Amino acid sequence: MDNKEFEFFIKGKLAENGLNLTRLAEMMGTSHSNISQRLKRGSFNCIELYHIADLLGYGIEWVKRK
């Protein structure tokens, strides 16, 4: 997944949950511009991604490939 696909994926999950970037930023205690720029760059670390998933009611699962 490239940065643009990641951005659309997260925005899609937000929309599915009736949220937007501004609300996500509030939930994470940061600014809309910070979240927006980090989405464009794809610069979230693993812990932040787990946090975002949790805020949206999702879990991230590691599955062993065959």
GICOR-V633237 format. One record per backbone hydrogen bond with DSSP energy under -1.0 kcal/mol. CO is the residue of the C=O (numbers start at 1). NH is the residue of the N-H. E is the energy in kcal/mol with one decimal. If there is no record, write none. Layout:
BEGIN
CO|NH|E + CO|NH|E
END
This chain:
BEGIN
2|6|-2.5 + 3|7|-2.4 + 4|8|-2.4 + 5|9|-2.4 + 6|10|-2.6 + 7|11|-2.5 + 8|12|-2.2 + 9|13|-2.3 + 10|14|-2.4 + 11|15|-2.4 + 12|16|-2.5 + 13|17|-1.0 + 14|19|-2.9 + 15|18|-1.9 + 20|24|-2.4 + 21|25|-2.7 + 22|26|-2.1 + 23|27|-2.5 + 24|28|-1.9 + 25|30|-2.7 + 31|35|-2.1 + 32|36|-2.8 + 33|37|-2.5 + 34|38|-2.3 + 35|39|-2.4 + 36|40|-2.1 + 37|41|-2.0 + 38|42|-1.5 + 38|43|-2.2 + 45|49|-2.0 + 46|50|-2.2 + 47|51|-2.0 + 48|52|-2.7 + 49|53|-2.6 + 50|54|-2.4 + 51|55|-2.6 + 52|56|-1.7 + 53|58|-3.4 + 54|57|-1.4
END
